[in-house]
Amino acid sequence: MVAFICNHCPFVQLIRHEFARYGREYTNRGIAVIAINSNDIDAVPDDAPDKMKDDARRFGYTFPYCLDEDQSVAKAYQAACTPDFYLFDADRRLVYRGQFDATRPGSDTPVTGADLRAATDALLAGKPVPQEQHPSLGCNIKWRPGNEPDYYG
Amino acid sequence: MARTPSQMIDLGTEAPTFSLPDVVSGETISLDSFPGARATWSRSSATTARSCS
């Protein structure tokens, strides 16, 4: 499970406690969870590596929190926003992408990770992953000037 | 900040490989696949390499 996240974005801040819990639970159930920050850290100092380390400790990230400094990994995944989630099966084929759940900043919907959890539970149970999948919504990935992908904007 | 949605790339797409530093552990994390294993990434450092399986 590959998640594109960062520190500074309110959409990530809303779910990071629950995402940390997801990480702890599903790592124990055999899912490899990886978080990646692809933002331009020169433009967003709050997303710099020392701050990433702070967030990982503060919020209990038990999974790797990687820096994609040249943003090549975000482009390879066509990641557009933070947070953005990708779940792969054991054959490394994409079975789920999109939102953690339906919560958004300012909404009353509880933060549960329901969509990602349902997909992961189905995968672990050997059942078909629900095909009804909804895009995540978040802050755009902060591309380095001149490094914006075709799908940006 | 622009509110931006996911690209929703095609299901079935193969996971792009990568090799990135984990800022917490200092290890390099790379995507890899091991037949029959659920875990799909491996950790390595400058001096050691091991695979999760």
Backbone of each chain as ProteinMPNN parsed JSONL, in Angstrom:
{"seq_chain_A": "MVAFICNHCPFVQLIRHEFARYGREYTNRGIAVIAINSNDIDAVPDDAPDKMKDDARRFGYTFPYCLDEDQSVAKAYQAACTPDFYLFDADRRLVYRGQFDATRPGSDTPVTGADLRAATDALLAGKPVPQEQHPSLGCNIKWRPGNEPDYYG", "coords_chain_A": {"N_chain_A": [[0.857, -1.168, 0.0], [0.804, 1.995, -1.028], [1.154, 5.281, -0.059], [0.793, 8.64, -0.817], [1.712, 11.296, 0.961], [2.075, 14.165, 3.154], [3.364, 16.647, 5.39], [2.21, 19.198, 5.788], [-0.319, 19.632, 4.716], [-3.765, 20.281, 5.122], [-5.656, 18.332, 4.47], [-4.309, 15.974, 4.793], [-3.576, 16.216, 7.445], [-5.995, 15.932, 8.668], [-6.52, 13.209, 8.548], [-4.344, 11.839, 9.566], [-3.889, 10.669, 12.1], [-5.66, 8.503, 12.073], [-4.78, 7.229, 9.793], [-2.258, 6.446, 10.64], [-3.042, 4.558, 12.492], [-4.263, 2.71, 10.766], [-1.929, 1.933, 9.444], [-0.493, 0.622, 11.495], [-2.25, -1.497, 12.111], [-2.614, -2.913, 9.664], [-0.07, -3.486, 8.797], [0.586, -5.413, 10.647], [-1.065, -7.358, 9.723], [0.08, -8.198, 7.439], [0.368, -6.472, 5.307], [2.389, -4.407, 3.343], [3.155, -1.244, 4.133], [3.753, 1.949, 2.91], [4.712, 5.285, 3.113], [5.009, 8.224, 1.207], [6.556, 11.291, 0.63], [6.378, 13.733, -1.717], [6.618, 16.404, -2.109], [7.94, 19.638, -3.05], [10.455, 20.496, -1.127], [11.859, 22.771, -0.782], [10.071, 24.761, -1.324], [8.152, 24.197, 0.538], [8.903, 24.224, 3.571], [7.94, 22.958, 5.862], [7.625, 20.36, 5.132], [10.073, 19.208, 5.065], [12.806, 16.825, 5.577], [13.564, 16.605, 8.378], [11.301, 17.521, 9.629], [9.484, 15.695, 8.676], [10.342, 13.451, 10.021], [9.738, 14.244, 12.608], [6.916, 14.315, 12.469], [6.387, 11.621, 11.973], [7.14, 10.449, 14.367], [5.534, 11.808, 16.172], [2.93, 11.161, 15.419], [2.894, 8.47, 15.333], [3.752, 6.855, 13.148], [4.408, 3.781, 11.914], [5.408, 2.817, 9.686], [7.599, 3.081, 6.802], [8.574, 6.42, 5.979], [9.064, 8.104, 3.309], [11.206, 10.237, 1.377], [10.69, 11.712, -1.684], [12.56, 13.181, -3.453], [13.233, 14.084, -6.059], [10.827, 13.851, -7.231], [10.14, 11.88, -8.985], [8.936, 9.473, -8.382], [6.353, 10.099, -7.616], [5.438, 11.001, -10.086], [5.634, 8.63, -11.57], [3.624, 7.137, -10.423], [1.555, 8.702, -11.052], [0.633, 10.342, -9.054], [-1.302, 12.891, -7.612], [-2.184, 14.443, -5.533], [-2.166, 15.17, -1.978], [-3.719, 13.586, 0.654], [-3.001, 10.586, -1.297], [-3.849, 7.416, -2.356], [-2.709, 4.056, -3.007], [-3.328, 0.729, -3.562], [-1.923, -2.421, -3.876], [-1.973, -5.8, -5.12], [-0.574, -9.088, -4.318], [0.681, -9.693, -6.636], [1.543, -7.326, -7.459], [-0.302, -5.745, -8.742], [-2.536, -3.1, -9.341], [-5.22, -2.692, -7.188], [-6.805, -0.985, -5.807], [-7.414, 2.491, -5.709], [-7.382, 5.905, -4.719], [-9.501, 7.525, -2.391], [-9.022, 7.776, 1.215], [-11.148, 7.81, 2.951], [-14.481, 9.215, 3.054], [-14.204, 11.629, 4.296], [-13.594, 15.121, 4.578], [-11.815, 18.179, 5.124], [-13.676, 20.183, 7.313], [-16.003, 18.811, 6.984], [-18.599, 16.764, 8.475], [-18.293, 14.106, 8.525], [-17.149, 11.142, 10.033], [-13.682, 10.265, 10.597], [-12.509, 7.398, 9.362], [-11.179, 5.805, 7.568], [-12.587, 4.161, 5.934], [-12.953, 3.427, 3.18], [-10.425, 2.639, 2.179], [-9.846, 0.688, 4.054], [-11.901, -1.194, 3.553], [-11.208, -2.05, 1.004], [-8.684, -3.137, 1.525], [-9.282, -5.121, 3.37], [-10.838, -6.814, 1.769], [-8.922, -7.622, -0.089], [-7.136, -9.026, 1.575], [-8.777, -11.063, 2.359], [-9.044, -12.482, 0.11], [-11.062, -11.82, -1.575], [-13.016, -10.183, -4.179], [-12.036, -6.837, -4.747], [-13.941, -4.007, -3.946], [-15.395, -2.346, -6.724], [-16.368, 0.154, -6.883], [-14.95, 3.049, -6.538], [-13.551, 6.001, -5.198], [-12.132, 9.168, -6.014], [-9.412, 10.511, -4.145], [-9.169, 13.653, -2.421], [-7.221, 16.495, -2.204], [-4.461, 18.626, -1.212], [-2.678, 19.848, -3.991], [0.18, 18.083, -5.198], [3.237, 19.598, -4.494], [4.89, 20.676, -6.976], [8.208, 20.936, -8.188], [9.39, 23.96, -9.632], [8.94, 23.966, -13.076], [8.914, 21.25, -13.185], [6.439, 20.136, -13.361], [4.001, 17.625, -13.986], [2.34, 16.294, -16.977], [-0.291, 15.84, -16.311], [-0.921, 17.69, -14.425], [-2.79, 20.497, -13.306]], "CA_chain_A": [[0.0, 0.0, 0.0], [1.636, 3.181, -1.18], [0.398, 6.5, 0.212], [1.482, 9.919, -0.987], [1.247, 12.2, 2.008], [3.048, 15.183, 3.513], [3.066, 17.15, 6.736], [1.58, 20.516, 5.95], [-1.621, 19.758, 4.057], [-4.895, 20.036, 6.034], [-6.349, 17.093, 4.111], [-3.529, 14.898, 5.429], [-3.643, 16.411, 8.901], [-7.294, 15.439, 9.115], [-6.607, 11.735, 8.613], [-3.061, 11.199, 9.862], [-3.987, 9.766, 13.249], [-6.345, 7.283, 11.648], [-3.9, 6.548, 8.85], [-1.229, 5.797, 11.457], [-3.68, 3.36, 13.043], [-4.338, 1.773, 9.632], [-0.586, 1.405, 9.219], [-0.159, -0.35, 12.547], [-3.105, -2.682, 12.007], [-2.467, -3.711, 8.446], [1.287, -4.031, 8.782], [0.502, -6.656, 11.419], [-1.819, -8.353, 8.946], [0.866, -8.626, 6.283], [0.411, -5.474, 4.24], [3.527, -3.495, 3.381], [2.65, 0.131, 4.051], [4.82, 2.907, 2.647], [4.276, 6.659, 2.867], [5.978, 8.97, 0.4], [6.363, 12.734, 0.495], [6.991, 14.159, -2.979], [6.546, 17.854, -2.259], [9.146, 20.465, -3.158], [10.717, 20.904, 0.257], [12.355, 24.152, -0.779], [8.892, 25.617, -1.299], [7.36, 23.87, 1.721], [9.873, 23.784, 4.588], [7.297, 22.064, 6.834], [7.683, 18.989, 4.637], [11.486, 18.803, 4.998], [13.019, 15.528, 6.237], [13.543, 16.636, 9.851], [9.897, 17.676, 10.015], [8.845, 14.399, 8.405], [10.712, 12.581, 11.142], [8.927, 14.701, 13.748], [5.536, 13.865, 12.294], [6.35, 10.157, 12.101], [7.203, 10.123, 15.795], [4.401, 12.414, 16.855], [1.657, 10.53, 15.082], [2.997, 7.017, 15.452], [3.911, 6.141, 11.881], [5.274, 2.613, 12.085], [5.814, 2.449, 8.328], [8.587, 4.032, 6.257], [8.095, 7.722, 5.474], [10.163, 8.33, 2.369], [11.258, 11.498, 0.642], [10.825, 11.569, -3.148], [13.052, 14.537, -3.669], [13.159, 14.511, -7.472], [9.407, 13.731, -7.604], [9.986, 10.898, -10.057], [8.036, 8.398, -7.972], [4.993, 10.657, -7.741], [5.088, 11.004, -11.509], [5.451, 7.248, -12.022], [2.318, 6.702, -9.914], [0.601, 9.764, -11.389], [0.085, 10.921, -7.836], [-1.677, 14.271, -7.889], [-2.556, 15.186, -4.341], [-1.907, 14.533, -0.682], [-3.213, 12.215, 0.478], [-3.395, 9.81, -2.467], [-3.588, 6.033, -1.903], [-2.63, 3.008, -4.029], [-3.219, -0.6, -2.954], [-1.555, -3.441, -4.864], [-2.043, -7.181, -4.642], [0.723, -9.754, -4.207], [1.293, -9.661, -7.966], [1.867, -5.913, -7.691], [-1.294, -5.137, -9.619], [-3.349, -2.129, -8.613], [-6.586, -3.142, -6.917], [-7.58, 0.134, -5.258], [-6.757, 3.802, -5.674], [-8.335, 6.968, -4.418], [-9.605, 8.181, -1.088], [-8.945, 7.045, 2.486], [-12.583, 7.724, 3.24], [-15.205, 10.351, 2.481], [-14.033, 12.851, 5.087], [-12.857, 16.258, 4.033], [-11.793, 19.231, 6.145], [-14.912, 20.937, 7.442], [-17.183, 17.947, 6.92], [-18.911, 16.101, 9.743], [-18.102, 12.663, 8.369], [-16.05, 10.683, 10.891], [-12.49, 9.745, 9.93], [-12.445, 5.96, 9.641], [-10.427, 5.059, 6.557], [-13.507, 3.084, 5.525], [-12.786, 2.968, 1.791], [-9.162, 1.905, 2.072], [-9.968, -0.519, 4.885], [-12.75, -2.17, 2.86], [-10.416, -2.609, -0.098], [-7.601, -3.953, 2.078], [-9.905, -6.308, 3.961], [-11.214, -7.702, 0.672], [-7.672, -8.181, -0.623], [-6.603, -10.005, 2.535], [-9.718, -12.183, 2.427], [-9.077, -13.143, -1.19], [-12.312, -11.482, -2.244], [-12.872, -9.058, -5.114], [-12.019, -5.503, -4.153], [-15.056, -3.221, -4.5], [-15.027, -1.571, -7.914], [-16.785, 1.54, -6.7], [-13.811, 3.708, -5.89], [-13.69, 7.439, -5.344], [-10.857, 9.881, -5.933], [-9.051, 11.323, -2.998], [-9.112, 15.085, -2.705], [-6.234, 17.049, -1.288], [-3.597, 19.67, -1.743], [-1.882, 19.327, -5.092], [1.603, 17.882, -4.917], [3.948, 20.85, -4.785], [5.913, 20.343, -7.971], [9.307, 21.885, -8.354], [9.148, 24.777, -10.823], [9.398, 23.345, -14.317], [8.833, 19.784, -13.084], [5.038, 19.743, -13.302], [3.663, 16.593, -14.969], [1.309, 16.65, -17.95], [-1.624, 15.744, -15.731], [-1.12, 18.745, -13.428], [-3.426, 21.74, -13.702]], "C_chain_A": [[0.9, 1.227, 0.0], [0.752, 4.417, -0.99], [1.285, 7.71, -0.034], [0.882, 10.895, 0.021], [2.292, 13.311, 2.191], [2.676, 15.648, 4.912], [2.042, 18.282, 6.737], [0.121, 20.594, 5.506], [-2.766, 19.42, 5.019], [-5.651, 18.742, 5.729], [-5.628, 15.883, 4.708], [-3.656, 14.998, 6.946], [-4.944, 15.856, 9.479], [-7.284, 13.924, 9.359], [-5.364, 11.076, 9.198], [-3.085, 10.303, 11.096], [-4.587, 8.42, 12.835], [-5.508, 6.507, 10.644], [-2.764, 5.836, 9.599], [-1.781, 4.504, 12.043], [-3.82, 2.285, 11.959], [-2.972, 1.115, 9.428], [-0.212, 0.337, 10.236], [-0.952, -1.643, 12.361], [-2.757, -3.55, 10.806], [-1.03, -4.172, 8.225], [1.286, -5.362, 9.518], [-0.234, -7.751, 10.667], [-1.131, -8.686, 7.63], [0.887, -7.68, 5.112], [1.656, -4.603, 4.422], [3.016, -2.085, 3.129], [3.837, 1.081, 3.891], [4.197, 4.28, 2.425], [5.403, 7.41, 2.165], [5.584, 10.444, 0.375], [7.116, 13.2, -0.744], [7.021, 15.67, -3.138], [7.928, 18.491, -2.381], [9.45, 21.044, -1.772], [11.374, 22.281, 0.337], [11.18, 25.129, -0.685], [8.072, 25.407, -0.029], [8.29, 23.336, 2.815], [9.252, 22.853, 5.638], [7.334, 20.602, 6.402], [9.116, 18.477, 4.514], [11.716, 17.547, 5.845], [12.987, 15.577, 7.763], [12.114, 16.786, 10.372], [9.108, 16.394, 9.741], [9.107, 13.44, 9.564], [9.897, 12.947, 12.381], [7.498, 14.177, 13.657], [5.416, 12.355, 12.501], [6.346, 9.758, 13.573], [5.938, 10.595, 16.508], [3.11, 11.637, 16.622], [1.736, 9.006, 15.02], [3.021, 6.283, 14.125], [4.885, 4.984, 12.109], [5.791, 2.106, 10.74], [6.875, 3.444, 7.849], [7.905, 5.314, 5.771], [9.246, 8.259, 4.617], [10.058, 9.69, 1.695], [11.557, 11.215, -0.828], [11.295, 12.915, -3.682], [12.955, 14.99, -5.127], [11.756, 14.304, -8.065], [9.144, 12.709, -8.701], [9.002, 9.794, -9.68], [6.581, 8.871, -8.041], [4.555, 10.631, -9.194], [4.821, 9.596, -12.015], [4.088, 6.711, -11.601], [1.189, 7.64, -10.362], [-0.103, 10.286, -10.143], [-0.157, 12.403, -8.088], [-1.813, 15.101, -6.624], [-2.06, 14.469, -3.091], [-3.167, 14.7, 0.149], [-3.742, 11.568, -0.795], [-2.945, 8.372, -2.207], [-3.628, 5.043, -3.058], [-2.422, 1.666, -3.331], [-2.983, -1.633, -4.051], [-1.694, -4.829, -4.251], [-0.646, -7.806, -4.648], [1.437, -9.846, -5.553], [1.628, -8.242, -8.401], [0.932, -5.266, -8.693], [-2.215, -4.253, -8.787], [-4.774, -2.647, -8.421], [-7.455, -2.031, -6.319], [-6.749, 1.404, -5.376], [-7.814, 4.84, -5.374], [-8.309, 7.388, -2.974], [-9.434, 7.215, 0.083], [-10.363, 6.766, 2.969], [-13.219, 9.009, 2.73], [-15.028, 11.649, 3.263], [-13.24, 13.902, 4.315], [-12.821, 17.307, 5.135], [-13.108, 20.009, 6.144], [-16.161, 20.085, 7.358], [-17.389, 17.262, 8.259], [-18.681, 14.594, 9.691], [-16.943, 12.194, 9.244], [-14.891, 10.112, 10.072], [-12.319, 8.278, 10.315], [-11.501, 5.209, 8.712], [-11.27, 3.977, 5.903], [-13.23, 2.55, 4.121], [-11.517, 2.128, 1.641], [-9.21, 0.621, 2.893], [-10.795, -1.593, 4.181], [-11.971, -2.842, 1.737], [-9.343, -3.546, 0.442], [-8.152, -5.233, 2.686], [-10.285, -7.318, 2.871], [-9.973, -8.391, 0.104], [-7.151, -9.291, 0.288], [-7.491, -11.258, 2.609], [-9.779, -12.946, 1.112], [-10.361, -12.9, -1.951], [-12.081, -10.337, -3.231], [-12.912, -7.723, -4.372], [-13.152, -4.696, -4.783], [-14.606, -2.32, -5.647], [-15.465, -0.113, -7.803], [-15.72, 2.245, -5.875], [-13.864, 5.199, -6.202], [-12.342, 8.131, -5.218], [-10.645, 10.499, -4.558], [-9.129, 12.785, -3.421], [-8.119, 15.667, -1.711], [-5.515, 18.229, -1.882], [-2.852, 19.076, -2.936], [-0.453, 19.072, -4.62], [2.349, 19.135, -5.361], [5.146, 20.544, -5.679], [7.008, 21.388, -7.968], [9.057, 22.687, -9.632], [9.754, 24.132, -12.07], [9.276, 21.838, -14.327], [7.388, 19.278, -13.066], [4.753, 18.668, -14.362], [2.554, 17.051, -15.894], [-0.066, 16.709, -17.306], [-1.901, 16.824, -14.678], [-1.832, 19.942, -14.045], [-4.509, 21.584, -14.748]], "O_chain_A": [[1.666, 1.449, 0.938], [-0.264, 4.579, -1.667], [2.4, 7.789, 0.483], [-0.289, 11.263, -0.059], [3.275, 13.372, 1.454], [1.771, 15.096, 5.538], [1.134, 18.321, 7.567], [-0.593, 21.523, 5.883], [-2.733, 18.372, 5.665], [-6.221, 18.127, 6.631], [-6.26, 14.895, 5.081], [-3.821, 13.993, 7.637], [-4.991, 15.379, 10.613], [-7.956, 13.426, 10.263], [-5.332, 9.851, 9.317], [-2.385, 9.292, 11.141], [-4.088, 7.355, 13.199], [-5.52, 5.276, 10.638], [-2.363, 4.738, 9.215], [-1.091, 3.486, 12.091], [-3.537, 1.11, 12.194], [-2.873, -0.101, 9.262], [0.318, -0.716, 9.884], [-0.4, -2.741, 12.441], [-2.623, -4.769, 10.922], [-0.805, -5.16, 7.526], [1.907, -6.326, 9.071], [-0.047, -8.936, 10.943], [-1.703, -9.384, 6.793], [1.367, -8.033, 4.035], [1.936, -4.125, 5.521], [2.51, -1.776, 2.05], [4.803, 1.016, 4.651], [3.261, 4.42, 1.637], [6.581, 7.251, 2.487], [4.429, 10.791, 0.131], [8.339, 13.079, -0.818], [7.409, 16.171, -4.193], [8.93, 17.968, -1.894], [8.779, 21.968, -1.313], [11.435, 22.882, 1.41], [11.278, 26.181, -0.054], [7.382, 26.317, 0.43], [8.441, 22.123, 2.961], [9.96, 22.046, 6.24], [7.101, 19.707, 7.214], [9.347, 17.423, 3.922], [10.915, 17.238, 6.728], [12.433, 14.672, 8.388], [11.765, 16.247, 11.422], [8.183, 16.052, 10.478], [8.216, 12.724, 10.019], [9.426, 12.073, 13.109], [6.944, 13.665, 14.63], [4.468, 11.875, 13.122], [5.633, 8.838, 13.973], [5.358, 9.882, 17.328], [2.298, 11.48, 17.534], [0.756, 8.339, 14.691], [2.402, 5.229, 13.975], [6.047, 5.198, 12.456], [6.51, 1.11, 10.665], [7.027, 4.52, 8.425], [6.803, 5.28, 5.225], [10.24, 8.784, 5.118], [8.966, 10.216, 1.477], [12.548, 10.566, -1.163], [10.531, 13.675, -4.276], [12.633, 16.147, -5.399], [11.531, 14.552, -9.249], [8.058, 12.674, -9.279], [8.316, 9.244, -10.542], [5.697, 8.13, -8.471], [3.415, 10.275, -9.494], [3.895, 9.379, -12.796], [3.469, 5.931, -12.323], [0.016, 7.392, -10.082], [-1.285, 10.628, -10.179], [0.668, 13.085, -8.696], [-1.587, 16.311, -6.635], [-1.6, 13.328, -3.141], [-3.642, 15.82, 0.337], [-4.793, 11.951, -1.309], [-1.783, 8.138, -1.874], [-4.452, 5.157, -3.965], [-1.452, 1.49, -2.594], [-3.735, -1.713, -5.022], [-1.556, -5.014, -3.042], [0.341, -7.133, -4.946], [2.649, -10.052, -5.607], [1.954, -7.993, -9.562], [1.323, -4.346, -9.412], [-2.617, -4.611, -7.681], [-5.449, -2.997, -9.39], [-8.682, -2.122, -6.323], [-5.536, 1.39, -5.169], [-8.983, 4.683, -5.724], [-7.244, 7.586, -2.39], [-9.666, 6.012, -0.038], [-10.714, 5.646, 3.338], [-12.567, 9.801, 2.051], [-15.64, 12.662, 2.924], [-12.351, 13.595, 3.52], [-13.703, 17.327, 5.995], [-13.587, 20.436, 5.093], [-17.261, 20.567, 7.626], [-16.473, 17.187, 9.078], [-18.855, 13.895, 10.69], [-15.864, 12.785, 9.204], [-15.093, 9.551, 8.996], [-12.019, 7.963, 11.467], [-11.068, 4.101, 9.03], [-10.741, 2.996, 5.38], [-13.27, 1.339, 3.903], [-11.539, 1.047, 1.052], [-8.68, -0.409, 2.478], [-10.435, -2.769, 4.207], [-12.064, -4.054, 1.543], [-9.116, -4.622, -0.112], [-7.562, -6.303, 2.537], [-10.08, -8.522, 3.03], [-9.981, -9.595, -0.15], [-6.774, -10.365, -0.181], [-7.015, -12.359, 2.885], [-10.488, -13.946, 1.007], [-10.718, -13.658, -2.853], [-11.087, -9.616, -3.14], [-13.732, -7.521, -3.477], [-13.312, -4.695, -6.004], [-13.589, -1.63, -5.562], [-14.986, 0.746, -8.543], [-15.618, 2.05, -4.664], [-14.179, 5.604, -7.32], [-11.506, 7.729, -4.409], [-11.587, 10.948, -3.906], [-9.152, 13.11, -4.608], [-8.173, 15.365, -0.518], [-5.907, 18.765, -2.919], [-2.439, 17.918, -2.891], [0.054, 19.771, -3.742], [2.124, 19.66, -6.451], [6.237, 20.208, -5.218], [6.755, 22.576, -7.769], [8.559, 22.137, -10.615], [10.938, 23.799, -12.099], [9.508, 21.203, -15.356], [7.151, 18.103, -12.783], [5.206, 18.784, -15.501], [1.902, 18.064, -15.642], [-0.909, 17.518, -17.693], [-2.991, 16.869, -14.106], [-1.521, 20.354, -15.163], [-5.117, 22.572, -15.159]]}, "seq_chain_B": "MARTPSQMIDLGTEAPTFSLPDVVSGETISLDSFPGARATWSRSSATTARSCS", "coords_chain_B": {"N_chain_B": [[-2.956, 26.761, -2.192], [-4.221, 24.251, -4.137], [-7.202, 22.521, -4.529], [-7.151, 19.24, -5.306], [-7.948, 16.353, -7.187], [-7.475, 12.727, -7.147], [-5.798, 10.929, -9.802], [-6.839, 8.522, -10.575], [-5.8, 6.147, -11.921], [-5.619, 3.261, -14.135], [-7.079, 0.294, -12.835], [-5.31, -2.686, -12.098], [-2.934, -1.855, -13.084], [0.588, -2.218, -13.056], [2.659, -1.972, -10.191], [4.767, 0.77, -10.116], [8.289, 0.62, -9.846], [10.542, 1.692, -7.224], [13.09, 3.437, -5.408], [13.795, 4.72, -2.443], [14.827, 6.988, 0.176], [14.03, 6.286, 3.542], [13.153, 8.601, 5.809], [12.979, 8.299, 8.489], [14.203, 5.899, 9.442], [16.508, 5.905, 7.981], [17.037, 4.002, 6.16], [17.07, 2.544, 2.853], [14.236, 2.232, 0.912], [12.686, -0.042, -1.16], [10.53, -1.04, -3.769], [9.546, -4.299, -4.264], [8.989, -7.588, -5.478], [7.835, -10.673, -4.267], [7.227, -13.907, -4.997], [4.231, -15.3, -3.854], [4.341, -14.032, -1.453], [2.995, -11.678, 0.81], [4.056, -9.296, 1.587], [5.483, -6.546, -0.035], [7.703, -5.007, -0.224], [11.146, -4.166, 0.246], [13.756, -3.626, 2.597], [16.839, -1.971, 2.739], [20.202, -1.254, 3.688], [23.246, 0.654, 3.674], [25.135, -1.216, 4.274], [23.958, -3.672, 4.665], [21.601, -5.975, 3.318], [18.343, -7.045, 3.175], [15.495, -9.076, 2.589], [11.997, -8.825, 2.855], [9.773, -11.394, 3.381]], "CA_chain_B": [[-3.283, 25.331, -2.227], [-5.301, 23.911, -5.054], [-7.851, 21.234, -4.21], [-6.825, 18.418, -6.461], [-8.364, 14.949, -7.031], [-6.635, 11.643, -7.663], [-5.871, 10.658, -11.241], [-7.595, 7.275, -10.764], [-5.195, 5.354, -12.993], [-6.332, 2.004, -14.373], [-6.885, -0.873, -11.978], [-4.5, -3.684, -12.792], [-1.622, -1.278, -13.391], [1.669, -2.777, -12.247], [3.262, -0.969, -9.311], [6.079, 1.261, -10.546], [9.344, 0.374, -8.853], [11.222, 2.894, -6.741], [14.081, 3.265, -4.358], [13.744, 6.022, -1.775], [15.252, 6.972, 1.576], [13.094, 6.471, 4.653], [13.809, 9.628, 6.63], [12.916, 7.907, 9.897], [15.207, 4.87, 9.746], [17.703, 6.097, 7.173], [17.169, 2.895, 5.22], [16.503, 2.719, 1.526], [13.055, 1.395, 0.726], [12.417, -0.281, -2.57], [9.411, -1.94, -4.047], [10.016, -5.523, -4.891], [7.924, -8.569, -5.367], [8.286, -12.015, -3.919], [6.085, -14.784, -5.279], [3.587, -15.928, -2.709], [4.453, -13.227, -0.241], [2.135, -10.494, 0.828], [4.895, -8.104, 1.686], [5.942, -6.202, -1.364], [8.829, -4.095, -0.278], [12.319, -4.63, 0.976], [14.574, -2.567, 3.159], [18.269, -2.25, 2.703], [21.025, -0.133, 4.118], [24.505, 0.694, 2.943], [25.992, -2.368, 4.557], [23.233, -4.935, 4.686], [20.391, -6.02, 2.518], [17.522, -8.209, 3.467], [14.183, -8.992, 1.961], [10.86, -9.274, 3.632], [9.018, -12.383, 2.62]], "C_chain_B": [[-4.437, 25.101, -3.168], [-5.89, 22.571, -4.657], [-7.798, 20.37, -5.445], [-7.273, 16.98, -6.222], [-7.307, 13.972, -7.555], [-6.803, 11.505, -9.174], [-6.686, 9.411, -11.561], [-7.064, 6.5, -11.97], [-5.858, 3.98, -13.053], [-6.026, 0.955, -13.302], [-6.13, -1.923, -12.785], [-3.125, -3.174, -13.188], [-0.566, -1.892, -12.483], [2.331, -1.651, -11.437], [4.608, -0.513, -9.875], [7.112, 1.026, -9.441], [9.936, 1.707, -8.4], [12.256, 2.505, -5.702], [14.242, 4.617, -3.696], [14.241, 5.91, -0.339], [14.082, 7.16, 2.531], [13.759, 7.441, 5.625], [13.824, 9.241, 8.11], [14.046, 6.94, 10.239], [16.531, 5.099, 9.037], [17.914, 4.992, 6.159], [16.601, 3.273, 3.859], [15.372, 1.724, 1.346], [12.847, 1.206, -0.767], [11.262, -1.253, -2.71], [9.987, -3.176, -4.712], [8.915, -6.546, -4.732], [8.507, -9.947, -5.131], [7.106, -12.954, -4.083], [5.529, -15.399, -3.999], [3.633, -15.12, -1.44], [3.52, -12.043, -0.331], [2.971, -9.233, 0.858], [5.498, -7.788, 0.329], [7.046, -5.157, -1.358], [9.989, -4.677, 0.515], [13.058, -3.421, 1.511], [16.035, -2.939, 2.96], [19.01, -1.034, 3.226], [22.343, -0.228, 3.373], [25.29, -0.609, 3.125], [25.259, -3.699, 4.524], [22.045, -4.853, 3.751], [19.601, -7.244, 2.936], [16.159, -8.003, 2.837], [13.117, -9.461, 2.923], [10.129, -10.309, 2.799], [8.023, -13.06, 3.533]], "O_chain_B": [[-5.508, 25.689, -3.013], [-5.161, 21.596, -4.469], [-8.333, 20.724, -6.495], [-7.005, 16.431, -5.153], [-6.391, 14.34, -8.29], [-7.816, 11.912, -9.743], [-7.169, 9.253, -12.682], [-7.799, 6.235, -12.92], [-6.572, 3.586, -12.131], [-4.874, 0.755, -12.917], [-6.295, -2.029, -14.0], [-2.254, -3.951, -13.58], [-0.793, -2.066, -11.286], [2.53, -0.541, -11.93], [5.497, -1.338, -10.088], [6.831, 1.213, -8.258], [9.842, 2.715, -9.101], [12.274, 1.383, -5.197], [14.761, 5.554, -4.302], [14.096, 4.862, 0.292], [13.257, 8.059, 2.364], [14.806, 7.135, 6.196], [14.596, 9.797, 8.891], [14.764, 7.144, 11.218], [17.558, 4.553, 9.439], [18.865, 5.037, 5.379], [15.779, 4.18, 3.729], [15.53, 0.529, 1.596], [12.833, 2.167, -1.536], [11.056, -2.148, -1.891], [10.818, -3.084, -5.616], [8.005, -6.366, -3.923], [9.523, -10.331, -5.711], [6.098, -12.817, -3.389], [6.267, -15.944, -3.178], [3.015, -15.497, -0.444], [3.289, -11.483, -1.403], [2.632, -8.229, 0.231], [5.971, -8.684, -0.369], [7.293, -4.498, -2.368], [9.814, -5.568, 1.346], [12.99, -2.33, 0.945], [16.397, -4.115, 3.014], [18.49, 0.082, 3.203], [22.522, -1.107, 2.529], [26.016, -1.038, 2.228], [25.887, -4.747, 4.37], [21.554, -3.768, 3.442], [20.143, -8.345, 3.036], [15.738, -6.873, 2.589], [13.327, -10.386, 3.707], [9.897, -10.091, 1.61], [7.277, -13.935, 3.092]]}, "name": "protein", "num_of_chains": 2, "seq": "MVAFICNHCPFVQLIRHEFARYGREYTNRGIAVIAINSNDIDAVPDDAPDKMKDDARRFGYTFPYCLDEDQSVAKAYQAACTPDFYLFDADRRLVYRGQFDATRPGSDTPVTGADLRAATDALLAGKPVPQEQHPSLGCNIKWRPGNEPDYYGMARTPSQMIDLGTEAPTFSLPDVVSGETISLDSFPGARATWSRSSATTARSCS"}
